């Protein structure tokens, strides 16, 4: 007998409720629940409930775990990675273009042979494996003795199955692609629609030359191509299949990152534009608007506003062509929600008051006060 490894991968939409379900799965098997979680080293005490700790912290959960903290190799560790949405991702540049790969969320746990020798420990490991697969709506996973661990615990399952193991979990996308999966020996369909396959009664099997008999049925079902690395692998579900089998947010995590980065960049650009505008207005005598001025107003999409602003600058010039006008246009282009202001500008058709209100970050409400000629000029843009 040697140690036991648990590995699960999910592409499901990770929410706080789903993360709490992961905590409840561990709580239902306290014998195997970590005692500490956190960074390297893990320092946060789990206490009586991992669910309560997850509920308190919220997402993301990106922890190393420790169940037994002896001197190596007398040490039991693992990881729990539950990132919001569809999980982790990697990006790489090829020929100047960025390509992104969804890694998803994952759980890995290791228990020593001495732990597995305790009464009920193997059954607890099998129960925890199933409960976690359901809780995180896993795409794939396995429970395997240390001596039979594949070279990489977290292989890309759209490219290659890492092997056949004691307990194997195949998510709904696998079940759809291989209808016979639920009929193999030791198979059982679980609440997610995925299939749990137990290949032997006992995790620890004698070493044999070649492929053990207990692996034949699954290897025959999938075919040897499924166990060879290739991208794409026609024998396996693609990531898109896993996403479709677990409905949730369509936004990929790199898209969320790009959106958040763009939002942060916009905030910085707005602050810089405001500083430029303040410098341009410093010690400037504001022109006087004629008492009989007329108002013209409309709403623009941001792209249309930028085209209109170029038109207005070309026709009216004056302050619109100066550092003041450029700073003002920079403020409007990057302004946050509910930003509202106005400036009196000198132009070739006399002073105008140009004001704006940001109804949402893609829409600008604009009003311009000026002479009848200014009003006619503005309206002409639409004609």
DRENDO-1510 file (C-alpha; in Angstrom, 1 decimal, always signed):
<recs>
REC; n; res; u; v; w
REC; 1; UNK; +0.0; +0.0; +0.0 .
REC; 2; UNK; +1.2; +3.5; -0.8 .
REC; 3; UNK; -0.3; +7.0; -0.7 .
REC; 4; UNK; -3.4; +8.1; -2.7 .
REC; 5; UNK; -3.8; +11.1; -5.0 .
REC; 6; UNK; -7.1; +12.9; -5.8 .
REC; 7; UNK; -7.2; +15.1; -8.9 .
REC; 8; UNK; -10.2; +17.0; -10.3 .
REC; 9; UNK; -10.6; +19.6; -13.1 .
REC; 10; UNK; -13.6; +21.7; -13.8 .
REC; 11; UNK; -14.6; +24.3; -16.4 .
REC; 12; UNK; -18.0; +25.1; -14.7 .
REC; 13; UNK; -18.9; +28.6; -13.8 .
REC; 14; UNK; -17.5; +29.0; -10.3 .
REC; 15; UNK; -19.7; +31.0; -7.9 .
REC; 16; UNK; -19.6; +31.4; -4.2 .
REC; 17; UNK; -22.4; +28.9; -3.8 .
REC; 18; UNK; -20.5; +26.3; -5.9 .
REC; 19; UNK; -17.3; +27.0; -3.9 .
REC; 20; UNK; -19.3; +26.6; -0.6 .
REC; 21; UNK; -20.5; +23.2; -2.0 .
REC; 22; UNK; -16.9; +22.2; -2.4 .
REC; 23; UNK; -16.3; +23.2; +1.3 .
REC; 24; UNK; -19.4; +21.1; +2.3 .
REC; 25; UNK; -18.0; +18.1; +0.5 .
REC; 26; UNK; -14.8; +18.3; +2.6 .
REC; 27; UNK; -16.8; +18.8; +5.7 .
REC; 28; UNK; -18.8; +15.6; +5.0 .
REC; 29; UNK; -15.5; +13.7; +5.2 .
REC; 30; UNK; -13.6; +15.3; +8.1 .
REC; 31; UNK; -11.1; +12.5; +8.3 .
REC; 32; UNK; -9.5; +13.8; +5.0 .
REC; 33; UNK; -10.3; +17.5; +5.3 .
REC; 34; UNK; -7.2; +19.8; +5.4 .
REC; 35; UNK; -6.4; +21.4; +8.7 .
REC; 36; UNK; -4.6; +24.5; +7.2 .
REC; 37; UNK; -4.9; +26.4; +4.0 .
REC; 38; UNK; -3.4; +29.5; +2.4 .
REC; 39; UNK; -0.2; +30.5; +0.7 .
REC; 40; UNK; +3.2; +28.9; +1.0 .
REC; 41; UNK; +3.3; +27.9; +3.8 .
REC; 42; UNK; -0.4; +27.4; +4.5 .
REC; 43; UNK; -1.2; +29.3; +7.8 .
REC; 44; UNK; -5.0; +29.6; +7.9 .
REC; 45; UNK; -6.6; +27.2; +10.3 .
REC; 46; UNK; -9.7; +25.5; +8.8 .
REC; 47; UNK; -11.4; +24.7; +12.1 .
REC; 48; UNK; -14.6; +22.7; +12.1 .
REC; 49; UNK; -15.9; +23.8; +8.7 .
REC; 50; UNK; -14.2; +24.5; +5.4 .
REC; 51; UNK; -17.5; +25.7; +4.0 .
REC; 52; UNK; -17.7; +28.4; +6.7 .
REC; 53; UNK; -14.1; +29.5; +5.9 .
REC; 54; UNK; -14.9; +29.7; +2.1 .
REC; 55; UNK; -18.1; +31.6; +2.9 .
REC; 56; UNK; -16.2; +34.1; +5.0 .
REC; 57; UNK; -13.4; +34.7; +2.4 .
REC; 58; UNK; -15.4; +34.5; -0.8 .
REC; 59; UNK; -13.8; +34.1; -4.2 .
REC; 60; UNK; -11.1; +33.6; -5.3 .
REC; 61; UNK; -10.0; +30.6; -3.4 .
REC; 62; UNK; -6.4; +29.8; -4.4 .
REC; 63; UNK; -5.0; +27.8; -1.6 .
REC; 64; UNK; -2.3; +25.3; -0.8 .
REC; 65; UNK; -3.6; +22.8; +1.7 .
REC; 66; UNK; -2.0; +20.8; +4.6 .
REC; 67; UNK; -3.7; +17.9; +6.4 .
REC; 68; UNK; -0.6; +16.4; +8.1 .
REC; 69; UNK; +2.4; +18.6; +8.8 .
REC; 70; UNK; +5.2; +16.3; +9.6 .
REC; 71; UNK; +8.8; +16.3; +8.3 .
REC; 72; UNK; +9.0; +15.4; +4.7 .
REC; 73; UNK; +8.0; +12.8; +3.5 .
REC; 74; UNK; +5.7; +12.5; +6.4 .
REC; 75; UNK; +3.5; +15.3; +5.0 .
REC; 76; UNK; +0.1; +15.5; +3.3 .
REC; 77; UNK; -0.6; +18.5; +1.1 .
REC; 78; UNK; -2.7; +19.6; -1.9 .
REC; 79; UNK; -4.3; +22.6; -3.5 .
REC; 80; UNK; -7.7; +24.0; -4.0 .
REC; 81; UNK; -8.1; +26.5; -6.8 .
REC; 82; UNK; -11.6; +28.0; -7.3 .
REC; 83; UNK; -11.4; +31.2; -9.3 .
REC; 84; UNK; -14.4; +33.2; -10.3 .
REC; 85; UNK; -16.2; +32.3; -13.5 .
REC; 86; UNK; -14.6; +29.7; -15.7 .
REC; 87; UNK; -11.3; +29.5; -13.7 .
REC; 88; UNK; -7.7; +30.0; -14.6 .
REC; 89; UNK; -6.2; +30.6; -18.0 .
REC; 90; UNK; -2.9; +31.1; -19.8 .
REC; 91; UNK; -2.0; +33.3; -22.7 .
REC; 92; UNK; +0.8; +33.1; -25.3 .
REC; 93; UNK; +1.9; +35.0; -28.3 .
REC; 94; UNK; +2.3; +33.3; -31.7 .
REC; 95; UNK; +3.3; +35.2; -34.8 .
REC; 96; UNK; +2.3; +38.5; -33.0 .
REC; 97; UNK; -1.2; +37.2; -32.1 .
REC; 98; UNK; -2.3; +36.3; -28.6 .
REC; 99; UNK; -3.8; +32.9; -28.0 .
REC; 100; UNK; -5.6; +31.9; -24.8 .
REC; 101; UNK; -6.2; +28.6; -23.2 .
REC; 102; UNK; -8.7; +27.9; -20.4 .
REC; 103; UNK; -7.2; +25.9; -17.5 .
REC; 104; UNK; -10.3; +25.9; -15.4 .
REC; 105; UNK; -10.4; +25.2; -11.7 .
REC; 106; UNK; -8.8; +22.3; -9.9 .
REC; 107; UNK; -8.5; +20.4; -6.7 .
REC; 108; UNK; -5.6; +18.0; -5.8 .
REC; 109; UNK; -5.1; +16.2; -2.6 .
REC; 110; UNK; -2.5; +13.7; -1.3 .
REC; 111; UNK; -2.9; +11.3; +1.6 .
REC; 112; UNK; -0.1; +9.1; +3.0 .
REC; 113; UNK; -0.3; +5.3; +3.1 .
REC; 114; UNK; -0.6; +5.5; +6.9 .
REC; 115; UNK; -3.7; +7.6; +6.5 .
REC; 116; UNK; -5.2; +5.2; +4.0 .
REC; 117; UNK; -4.6; +2.3; +6.4 .
REC; 118; UNK; -7.0; +3.8; +8.9 .
REC; 119; UNK; -10.4; +2.3; +9.2 .
REC; 120; UNK; -12.8; +3.8; +6.6 .
REC; 121; UNK; -10.2; +6.0; +5.0 .
REC; 122; UNK; -10.3; +4.5; +1.5 .
REC; 123; UNK; -14.1; +4.6; +1.5 .
REC; 124; UNK; -13.9; +8.2; +2.7 .
REC; 125; UNK; -11.6; +9.1; -0.2 .
REC; 126; UNK; -13.9; +7.5; -2.7 .
REC; 127; UNK; -16.9; +9.4; -1.2 .
REC; 128; UNK; -15.0; +12.7; -1.1 .
REC; 129; UNK; -14.0; +12.2; -4.7 .
REC; 130; UNK; -17.6; +11.8; -5.9 .
REC; 131; UNK; -18.9; +14.6; -3.7 .
REC; 132; UNK; -16.2; +17.0; -5.0 .
REC; 133; UNK; -16.9; +16.0; -8.6 .
REC; 134; UNK; -20.6; +16.9; -8.2 .
REC; 135; UNK; -19.9; +20.0; -6.1 .
REC; 136; UNK; -17.6; +21.6; -8.7 .
REC; 137; UNK; -19.4; +20.1; -11.7 .
REC; 138; UNK; -16.0; +18.6; -12.7 .
REC; 139; UNK; -15.1; +17.8; -16.3 .
REC; 140; UNK; -12.6; +15.1; -15.4 .
REC; 141; UNK; -10.8; +13.5; -12.5 .
REC; 142; UNK; -9.2; +10.5; -10.9 .
REC; 143; UNK; -8.2; +8.9; -7.6 .
REC; 144; UNK; -5.0; +6.9; -8.0 .
REC; 145; UNK; -2.3; +5.2; -5.8 .
REC; 146; UNK; +0.9; +7.2; -5.7 .
REC; 147; UNK; +2.8; +4.5; -7.6 .
REC; 148; UNK; +0.5; +4.8; -10.6 .
REC; 149; UNK; +0.4; +8.6; -10.8 .
REC; 150; UNK; +0.8; +10.0; -14.3 .
REC; 151; UNK; +3.8; +12.2; -15.0 .
REC; 152; UNK; +1.6; +15.4; -15.0 .
REC; 153; UNK; -1.3; +15.6; -12.5 .
REC; 154; UNK; -2.9; +18.4; -14.5 .
REC; 155; UNK; -2.6; +17.4; -18.1 .
REC; 156; UNK; -4.8; +19.2; -20.7 .
REC; 157; UNK; -7.7; +16.8; -21.0 .
REC; 158; UNK; -8.8; +18.1; -24.4 .
REC; 159; UNK; -5.5; +16.8; -25.7 .
REC; 160; UNK; -4.9; +13.5; -23.9 .
REC; 161; UNK; -6.3; +11.3; -21.2 .
REC; 162; UNK; -3.5; +10.7; -18.7 .
REC; 163; UNK; -4.5; +7.1; -18.1 .
REC; 164; UNK; -7.0; +4.7; -16.6 .
REC; 165; UNK; -7.1; +4.6; -12.8 .
REC; 166; UNK; -8.9; +3.1; -9.8 .
REC; 167; UNK; -11.6; +5.7; -9.7 .
REC; 168; UNK; -12.2; +7.8; -12.8 .
REC; 169; UNK; -14.7; +10.6; -13.3 .
REC; 170; UNK; -15.9; +11.7; -16.7 .
REC; 171; UNK; -18.0; +14.8; -16.8 .
REC; 172; UNK; -21.2; +15.3; -18.9 .
REC; 173; UNK; -19.2; +16.2; -22.1 .
REC; 174; UNK; -17.5; +12.8; -22.0 .
REC; 175; UNK; -20.8; +11.1; -21.4 .
REC; 176; UNK; -22.3; +12.8; -24.4 .
REC; 177; UNK; -19.4; +11.9; -26.6 .
REC; 178; UNK; -19.2; +8.3; -25.4 .
REC; 179; UNK; -22.7; +7.0; -24.8 .
REC; 180; UNK; -21.3; +3.6; -23.9 .
REC; 181; UNK; -19.4; +5.1; -20.9 .
REC; 182; UNK; -22.3; +4.6; -18.5 .
REC; 183; UNK; -22.5; +0.9; -19.4 .
REC; 184; UNK; -18.9; -0.1; -18.7 .
REC; 185; UNK; -18.2; -2.4; -15.7 .
REC; 186; UNK; -18.2; -0.4; -12.5 .
REC; 187; UNK; -19.8; +2.7; -14.0 .
REC; 188; UNK; -22.4; +4.9; -12.3 .
REC; 189; UNK; -24.0; +8.1; -13.5 .
REC; 190; UNK; -24.0; +10.8; -10.8 .
REC; 191; UNK; -26.2; +13.9; -10.2 .
REC; 192; UNK; -24.2; +16.1; -12.7 .
REC; 193; UNK; -24.9; +13.7; -15.6 .
REC; 194; UNK; -21.2; +12.6; -15.4 .
REC; 195; UNK; -20.1; +9.0; -15.0 .
REC; 196; UNK; -18.0; +7.6; -12.2 .
REC; 197; UNK; -16.1; +4.5; -13.1 .
REC; 198; UNK; -14.5; +2.2; -10.4 .
REC; 199; UNK; -12.2; -0.2; -12.2 .
REC; 200; UNK; -11.3; -2.5; -9.2 .
REC; 201; UNK; -12.5; -3.1; -5.7 .
REC; 202; UNK; -9.1; -2.1; -4.2 .
REC; 203; UNK; -6.9; +0.9; -5.3 .
REC; 204; UNK; -3.7; -1.1; -5.0 .
REC; 205; UNK; -3.3; -3.7; -7.8 .
REC; 206; UNK; -0.3; -6.0; -8.5 .
REC; 207; UNK; +2.2; -4.7; -11.0 .
REC; 208; UNK; +2.0; -6.4; -14.4 .
REC; 209; UNK; +3.9; -6.1; -17.7 .
REC; 210; UNK; +1.9; -4.2; -20.3 .
REC; 211; UNK; -1.6; -2.9; -19.9 .
REC; 212; UNK; -3.4; -4.4; -16.9 .
REC; 213; UNK; -6.7; -6.3; -17.6 .
REC; 214; UNK; -8.7; -3.9; -15.4 .
REC; 215; UNK; -7.8; -1.0; -17.8 .
REC; 216; UNK; -8.9; -2.8; -21.0 .
REC; 217; UNK; -12.6; -1.9; -21.1 .
REC; 218; UNK; -12.1; +1.9; -20.8 .
REC; 219; UNK; -9.1; +1.9; -23.1 .
REC; 220; UNK; -11.1; +0.0; -25.7 .
REC; 221; UNK; -14.0; +2.3; -25.4 .
REC; 222; UNK; -12.0; +5.5; -25.9 .
REC; 223; UNK; -9.4; +4.0; -28.3 .
REC; 224; UNK; -5.7; +4.4; -28.0 .
REC; 225; UNK; -5.8; +7.8; -29.8 .
REC; 226; UNK; -7.4; +9.3; -26.7 .
REC; 227; UNK; -4.3; +8.5; -24.7 .
REC; 228; UNK; -1.9; +10.1; -27.2 .
REC; 229; UNK; -1.2; +13.8; -27.0 .
REC; 230; UNK; -2.6; +15.7; -30.0 .
REC; 231; UNK; -4.3; +19.1; -30.4 .
REC; 232; UNK; -7.1; +18.8; -31.2 .
REC; 233; UNK; -7.7; +15.2; -30.1 .
REC; 234; UNK; -10.8; +13.9; -32.1 .
REC; 235; UNK; -11.3; +11.2; -29.5 .
REC; 236; UNK; -12.0; +13.7; -26.7 .
REC; 237; UNK; -14.4; +16.5; -26.0 .
REC; 238; UNK; -13.1; +20.0; -26.7 .
REC; 239; UNK; -13.2; +22.8; -24.1 .
REC; 240; UNK; -16.2; +24.2; -25.9 .
REC; 241; UNK; -18.0; +20.9; -25.3 .
REC; 242; UNK; -17.2; +21.1; -21.5 .
REC; 243; UNK; -18.5; +24.7; -21.4 .
REC; 244; UNK; -21.7; +23.8; -23.2 .
REC; 245; UNK; -22.3; +20.8; -20.8 .
REC; 246; UNK; -22.0; +23.2; -17.8 .
REC; 247; UNK; -24.1; +26.3; -18.5 .
REC; 248; UNK; -23.0; +29.6; -16.9 .
REC; 249; UNK; -21.2; +32.7; -17.8 .
REC; 250; UNK; -20.1; +32.9; -21.5 .
REC; 251; UNK; -17.3; +35.4; -20.6 .
REC; 252; UNK; -13.9; +33.8; -20.6 .
REC; 253; UNK; -11.5; +34.8; -17.7 .
REC; 254; UNK; -9.1; +36.6; -20.0 .
REC; 255; UNK; -12.0; +38.7; -21.4 .
REC; 256; UNK; -12.8; +39.7; -17.8 .
REC; 257; UNK; -9.1; +40.5; -17.2 .
REC; 258; UNK; -9.0; +42.6; -20.4 .
REC; 259; UNK; -12.2; +44.4; -19.4 .
REC; 260; UNK; -10.9; +45.2; -15.9 .
REC; 261; UNK; -7.5; +46.3; -17.3 .
REC; 262; UNK; -9.3; +48.6; -19.8 .
REC; 263; UNK; -11.4; +50.0; -17.0 .
REC; 264; UNK; -8.2; +50.7; -14.9 .
REC; 265; UNK; -6.5; +52.3; -17.9 .
REC; 266; UNK; -9.6; +54.4; -18.5 .
REC; 267; UNK; -9.5; +55.7; -14.9 .
REC; 268; UNK; -5.8; +56.6; -15.3 .
REC; 269; UNK; -6.4; +58.4; -18.7 .
REC; 270; UNK; -9.4; +60.3; -17.2 .
REC; 271; UNK; -7.3; +61.5; -14.2 .
REC; 272; UNK; -4.5; +62.6; -16.6 .
REC; 273; UNK; -7.0; +64.4; -18.9 .
REC; 274; UNK; -8.5; +66.2; -15.9 .
REC; 275; UNK; -5.0; +67.4; -14.8 .
REC; 276; UNK; -4.3; +68.7; -18.3 .
REC; 277; UNK; -7.7; +70.5; -18.4 .
REC; 278; UNK; -7.1; +72.1; -15.0 .
REC; 279; UNK; -3.7; +73.4; -16.2 .
REC; 280; UNK; -5.2; +74.8; -19.4 .
REC; 281; UNK; -7.9; +76.6; -17.4 .
REC; 282; UNK; -5.5; +78.0; -14.9 .
REC; 283; UNK; -5.4; +81.8; -15.0 .
REC; 284; UNK; -7.6; +81.7; -18.1 .
REC; 285; UNK; -10.3; +84.4; -18.5 .
REC; 286; UNK; -13.5; +82.6; -19.5 .
REC; 287; UNK; -15.2; +84.1; -22.6 .
REC; 288; UNK; -18.7; +85.7; -22.1 .
REC; 289; UNK; -21.6; +83.8; -23.6 .
REC; 290; UNK; -24.1; +86.0; -25.5 .
REC; 291; UNK; -27.3; +86.6; -23.6 .
REC; 292; UNK; -29.4; +85.4; -26.5 .
REC; 293; UNK; -27.6; +82.1; -27.0 .
REC; 294; UNK; -29.5; +79.1; -28.3 .
REC; 295; UNK; -29.3; +75.5; -27.0 .
REC; 296; UNK; -28.6; +72.4; -29.2 .
REC; 297; UNK; -28.4; +69.0; -27.5 .
REC; 298; UNK; -28.4; +65.3; -28.4 .
REC; 299; UNK; -27.0; +61.9; -27.3 .
REC; 300; UNK; -24.1; +60.2; -29.0 .
REC; 301; UNK; -22.6; +56.7; -28.8 .
REC; 302; UNK; -19.0; +57.2; -27.8 .
REC; 303; UNK; -17.7; +56.5; -31.4 .
REC; 304; UNK; -20.2; +58.9; -32.9 .
REC; 305; UNK; -19.3; +61.6; -30.4 .
REC; 306; UNK; -15.6; +61.3; -31.3 .
REC; 307; UNK; -16.5; +61.8; -35.0 .
REC; 308; UNK; -18.8; +64.7; -34.2 .
REC; 309; UNK; -16.0; +66.3; -32.0 .
REC; 310; UNK; -13.6; +66.1; -34.9 .
REC; 311; UNK; -16.2; +67.8; -37.2 .
REC; 312; UNK; -16.8; +70.5; -34.6 .
REC; 313; UNK; -13.1; +71.2; -34.1 .
REC; 314; UNK; -12.6; +71.4; -37.8 .
REC; 315; UNK; -15.5; +73.9; -38.3 .
REC; 316; UNK; -15.1; +76.0; -35.1 .
REC; 317; UNK; -11.4; +75.8; -34.4 .
REC; 318; UNK; -10.5; +78.4; -31.7 .
REC; 319; UNK; -10.2; +76.8; -28.2 .
REC; 320; UNK; -11.3; +73.4; -29.6 .
REC; 321; UNK; -8.0; +73.3; -31.5 .
REC; 322; UNK; -5.9; +74.3; -28.4 .
REC; 323; UNK; -4.6; +72.3; -25.5 .
REC; 324; UNK; -7.7; +73.3; -23.6 .
REC; 325; UNK; -10.0; +71.7; -26.2 .
REC; 326; UNK; -7.9; +68.6; -26.5 .
REC; 327; UNK; -7.9; +68.1; -22.7 .
REC; 328; UNK; -11.7; +68.6; -22.6 .
REC; 329; UNK; -12.2; +66.0; -25.3 .
REC; 330; UNK; -9.9; +63.7; -23.5 .
REC; 331; UNK; -12.0; +64.1; -20.3 .
REC; 332; UNK; -15.2; +63.3; -22.1 .
REC; 333; UNK; -13.8; +60.3; -23.9 .
REC; 334; UNK; -12.7; +58.7; -20.6 .
REC; 335; UNK; -15.2; +60.1; -18.2 .
REC; 336; UNK; -16.8; +57.7; -15.6 .
REC; 337; UNK; -20.6; +57.1; -15.2 .
REC; 338; UNK; -22.5; +60.3; -14.1 .
REC; 339; UNK; -19.7; +62.6; -14.9 .
REC; 340; UNK; -21.1; +66.1; -15.7 .
REC; 341; UNK; -19.4; +69.4; -16.5 .
REC; 342; UNK; -19.4; +72.3; -19.0 .
REC; 343; UNK; -16.8; +74.7; -20.4 .
REC; 344; UNK; -17.2; +78.1; -22.2 .
REC; 345; UNK; -14.9; +78.0; -25.3 .
REC; 346; UNK; -13.9; +80.7; -27.7 .
REC; 347; UNK; -14.5; +79.7; -31.4 .
REC; 348; UNK; -14.6; +81.2; -34.9 .
REC; 349; UNK; -18.4; +81.7; -34.4 .
REC; 350; UNK; -18.1; +83.3; -31.0 .
REC; 351; UNK; -18.2; +81.8; -27.5 .
REC; 352; UNK; -20.0; +78.5; -26.9 .
REC; 353; UNK; -20.8; +76.6; -23.8 .
REC; 354; UNK; -20.1; +72.9; -24.3 .
REC; 355; UNK; -21.5; +70.6; -21.7 .
REC; 356; UNK; -21.7; +66.8; -21.2 .
REC; 357; UNK; -23.3; +64.1; -19.1 .
REC; 358; UNK; -22.2; +60.5; -19.1 .
REC; 359; UNK; -25.4; +58.4; -19.0 .
REC; 360; UNK; -23.3; +55.2; -19.4 .
REC; 361; UNK; -19.7; +54.6; -20.3 .
REC; 362; UNK; -20.6; +54.2; -24.0 .
REC; 363; UNK; -23.1; +57.1; -24.3 .
REC; 364; UNK; -22.5; +60.9; -24.1 .
REC; 365; UNK; -25.3; +63.4; -23.6 .
REC; 366; UNK; -24.0; +66.7; -25.2 .
REC; 367; UNK; -25.5; +70.2; -25.0 .
REC; 368; UNK; -24.1; +73.3; -26.8 .
REC; 369; UNK; -25.1; +76.9; -26.2 .
REC; 370; UNK; -24.1; +79.4; -28.8 .
REC; 371; UNK; -25.2; +81.6; -31.7 .
REC; 372; UNK; -27.8; +80.5; -34.3 .
REC; 373; UNK; -25.0; +79.8; -36.7 .
REC; 374; UNK; -23.5; +77.3; -34.1 .
REC; 375; UNK; -26.8; +75.6; -33.8 .
REC; 376; UNK; -27.2; +75.3; -37.6 .
REC; 377; UNK; -23.6; +74.0; -37.8 .
REC; 378; UNK; -24.3; +71.3; -35.2 .
REC; 379; UNK; -27.6; +70.2; -36.9 .
REC; 380; UNK; -25.9; +70.1; -40.3 .
REC; 381; UNK; -23.7; +67.2; -39.1 .
REC; 382; UNK; -26.9; +65.0; -39.1 .
REC; 383; UNK; -28.2; +66.3; -42.4 .
</recs>
